[in-house]
């Protein structure tokens, strides 16, 4: 199988869905992950999370890019990395060295897919240095809200990844020709529960699952942001960031629409006339993706025994 080259840009370490998404991505045979970039908030803490996950899953050949620290953010999985030190990490880390993006994108023959799981702050920073670098990349971004809002809202409102850095989102959107948007419409109902979740609990010594559940338990206690908390004995939380990965697993199971959208000054994504995108609006067979997710997380043979 020909693998899809991807760069993952994630705001991992705040809401827990990025942790699920990163671990799933690392185990997907379809992907050739070229770089993992951590954005927003305390980026050193976020890099530690990524590094420890890569070490556990034996993927330290994938380089990590640390963007500039912006603020302390919401380090809800801090306890998981409290004894982990980047100076002892055997993998490759680029600390705010923009050039790595250029080297990787230009050094990859196929079109690069940018998997954007957080605000566009880092991508915008790289664009300032290399204005045309991303223009021929395909972007798949969890962002915005077209017809529906968050699960507890009755109409679309602002979505976090856009409103956190509206100008960055606008800049990237207007710059990229091939932009796939995964808005709340298609992301807000993604929850692993029932038998799927029971299967995960049953195999909680499998390294990928153990890593997710350890983080989820800490997050459940320490997270203080706006995401909804569910009982971690029963289900996951809402896993928005899995949807871009589902699209890479099987794009034909999505109902898409080509739309022109604009970004308002408050950060709403509205149907307008500015930017042509492919908008993911519905998933035809969600059970297919839950099944694939569970099978992928289970496939690591080695159990955890450290
Ligand atoms: Ca995210």
Boltz pocket constraint, residues with backbone or C-beta under 6 A from the ligand:
constraints:
  - pocket:
      binder: B
      contacts: [[A, 10], [A, 11], [A, 12], [A, 15], [A, 17], [A, 18], [A, 117], [A, 118], [A, 241]]
      max_distance: 6.0
